[in-house]
Amino acid sequence: MDIFLMIIGILYLVALFFFIDFSFGRKIHLEKLKLQYFPDRHSDIQMFTSGPELFADLFAEIKEAQKHIHILFYIVKKDRISSDFLSLLKKKADDGVEVRLLLDWVGSWKAKRSISRELQGSKVQLVFCKPPRPPFFFYTFQVRNHRKITVIDGKIGYLGGFNIGKEYINLDTKLSPWRDYHLKIGGEGVQDLQHMFLRDWGEAARVRLTQNKAYFPRLEKGKYRHKVIPSEGFYLEDTFSDLINSAKQCIMIGTPYFIPGRKLFRDLQSAVKRGVKLEILVPSNPDHALVKEASYRYLRKLLALGASVYQYQNGFYHSKILIIDNKVCDVGTANFDKRSFYLNHEMNCYMYDTHFIEEIRGVLKQDQSEAKLISKSDISMLNPWTFCKEMVARSVSFFL
């Protein structure tokens, strides 16, 4: 009995330590937070849904770069495409192009040493951002830079869900084909991607470049009105809430992880109750433990109210999209989960052109056609193992 009580006491102290670390870490984070707001822009925008097509286009644009290449990814792996990517950056740097590569410390941790070795001696400037820092190691370990931004010569930008690794080009047998949405932007909006990259770079490398006009060439207006929305564990939930509460007819959500916070879950329930059609597309085959079970408590209640929930069957669905009444469409890096809303640094793009939104809606409808429309009984707790997994998922849903 004494040993049992000792173990309970130790677990309690550990839990208390994590709670204090996280609570005070977040409090200080929010006190220091400086939100960045951008105006409406007009750009030419193209959406990619296939990794091989995206990277063929991205690598081709990198090869044509003349002045500077700025790239931020959450993940770069240790595999063939990652090696090809790094080799291309080395060649451009050797040719005299400024190359800056910013990677998340945790997201790219498994390949951190190999990436550093491969770029050692080259002119590529490599920095890993958001390492855990004292005194709040647990909190800073959770706060990740999840943005995926590429800016080439200050004129061409990319933003979306893809990282660098074999699964993103359909070479992982468990997760293929990989379905994702990634934007290519040309026009006014690129300056906002550039600004956010340089701001993140400045924080990690401790050098200020946002005032350097060389990185901000004159840009022409493009075809589609849009706005870039950066967030840092705050603000994104409020913008999503405003969009959901404005919906009159239809809300369409595509996300690999559906774990909304209390506020957004309440907003979605209210929308369905007032007659708004709600459609949610999630993967059938998850890429992380417990994320599927964590979504069940929310999906059951929404299904009971009349929402439509689809589980994607043709590979792994990793896209992040929100469409409101065909009037606003959001595509970016943020998942519809607590980690993206309350912890991660994210970057989203709101688009307002109805014709372009209709095209994107067609892509989402195509993905729905390759999904299973599920019922409440499909995700009921059918056995003790499912029940246990769901209970664990609920307790750690903030960090999934």
Buried (B, 14 or more C-beta within 10 A) or exposed (E): EEEEEEEEEEEEEEEEEEEEBBEEBBEEBEEEEEEBEBEEBBBBBEBBBBBBEBBEBBEEBBEEBEBBBBBBBBBBBBBEBBBEBBEBBBBBBEEEBBBBBBBBBBBBEEBBEBBEEBBEEBBBBBBBBBEBEEEBBBBBBBBBBBBBBBBBBBBBBBBBBBBBBBBBBBBBEEBBBBBBBBBBBBBBBBBBBBBBBBBBBEBBBEEEBBEEEEBBEEBEEBEBBBBBBBBBBBBBBEBBBEBBBEBEEBBBBBBBBBBBBEBBBEBBBBBBEEEBBBBBBBBBBBBEEBBBBBBBBBBBBBBEBEBBBBBBEBBBBBBBBBBBBBBBBBBBBBBBBBBBBBBBBBBBBBBBBEEBBEEBBEBBEEBBEBBEEBEBEBBEBEEEEBEEBBEBBBEEBBEB
